[in-house]
Amino acid sequence: IRSMARPFAIAKLKGFFGENFDYCKVHDKRIELMDKFISENGIESKPGAAEFLGFLKQNGYRVALATATAPERTKKYLSALGLYDYFDEIVCASMVAKGKPEPDIYLYAAEKLGLAPENCIALEDSFNGIKSASSAGCKTVMVPDLDRPSAEAIPLLYGVADNLIDVKRFL
């Protein structure tokens, strides 16, 4: 359920564990554990993030972040990493009717950038994000993190990059 919007995640988890599954309790515990881990260990960016985002800015690319993370957490995390100012727009799932895997978040991000989705390259690391970006019409490049591209994801992809710096070959 990585990068899956809350309503879809609730339905999926209830399908696994039954109608009495308390999504909110589990979600709140996950946030508590994440906050504890981050306070003890800090937060890491993907390798090459600042370099790649700097390259995009220096070369006039408009950059949006389309994330399932809540707006205040997104700003907190990006600011802690020194990455917040690289983004022209930040779109969170709470800002659209339907989050990932639906295309709404990418359609809104493209709109905020003043671009047609087909003129956007979306970078994703999860199947739900790939499905969202691809359905919006974006050229979707997977930068694997926890997941490798699945057989279901491969037909939706414009390409796969080994890391963020490798994404330059798709621009």
ChimeraX attribute file (.defattr): number of C-alpha atoms within 10 A of each C-alpha:
attribute: neighborCount
match mode: 1-to-1
recipient: residues
	/A:1	15
	/A:2	15
	/A:3	21
	/A:4	22
	/A:5	20
	/A:6	19
	/A:7	12
	/A:8	16
	/A:9	16
	/A:10	19
	/A:11	15
	/A:12	14
	/A:13	15
	/A:14	15
	/A:15	11
	/A:16	10
	/A:17	11
	/A:18	11
	/A:19	11
	/A:20	7
	/A:21	15
	/A:22	13
	/A:23	16
	/A:24	11
	/A:25	9
	/A:26	11
	/A:27	13
	/A:28	11
	/A:29	12
	/A:30	12
	/A:31	11
	/A:32	12
	/A:33	12
	/A:34	13
	/A:35	14
	/A:36	12
	/A:37	12
	/A:38	13
	/A:39	10
	/A:40	9
	/A:41	9
	/A:42	12
	/A:43	14
	/A:44	11
	/A:45	13
	/A:46	10
	/A:47	11
	/A:48	13
	/A:49	15
	/A:50	17
	/A:51	11
	/A:52	18
	/A:53	19
	/A:54	14
	/A:55	14
	/A:56	17
	/A:57	14
	/A:58	9
	/A:59	9
	/A:60	8
	/A:61	14
	/A:62	16
	/A:63	20
	/A:64	20
	/A:65	19
	/A:66	25
	/A:67	21
	/A:68	21
	/A:69	16
	/A:70	14
	/A:71	16
	/A:72	9
	/A:73	10
	/A:74	18
	/A:75	16
	/A:76	13
	/A:77	19
	/A:78	17
	/A:79	12
	/A:80	14
	/A:81	15
	/A:82	12
	/A:83	16
	/A:84	17
	/A:85	11
	/A:86	18
	/A:87	15
	/A:88	15
	/A:89	17
	/A:90	19
	/A:91	22
	/A:92	21
	/A:93	22
	/A:94	16
	/A:95	15
	/A:96	16
	/A:97	9
	/A:98	16
	/A:99	26
	/A:100	29
	/A:101	23
	/A:102	22
	/A:103	22
	/A:104	21
	/A:105	28
	/A:106	31
	/A:107	22
	/A:108	21
	/A:109	24
	/A:110	26
	/A:111	12
	/A:112	14
	/A:113	17
	/A:114	10
	/A:115	14
	/A:116	14
	/A:117	22
	/A:118	14
	/A:119	11
	/A:120	23
	/A:121	20
	/A:122	27
	/A:123	23
	/A:124	22
	/A:125	19
	/A:126	24
	/A:127	24
	/A:128	21
	/A:129	29
	/A:130	29
	/A:131	20
	/A:132	27
	/A:133	31
	/A:134	26
	/A:135	19
	/A:136	23
	/A:137	19
	/A:138	25
	/A:139	21
	/A:140	26
	/A:141	23
	/A:142	28
	/A:143	23
	/A:144	17
	/A:145	13
	/A:146	8
	/A:147	12
	/A:148	15
	/A:149	19
	/A:150	10
	/A:151	8
	/A:152	10
	/A:153	17
	/A:154	16
	/A:155	11
	/A:156	21
	/A:157	20
	/A:158	15
	/A:159	17
	/A:160	20
	/A:161	16
	/A:162	11
	/A:163	17
	/A:164	19
	/A:165	17
	/A:166	13
	/A:167	18
	/A:168	12
	/A:169	8
	/A:170	13
	/A:171	8
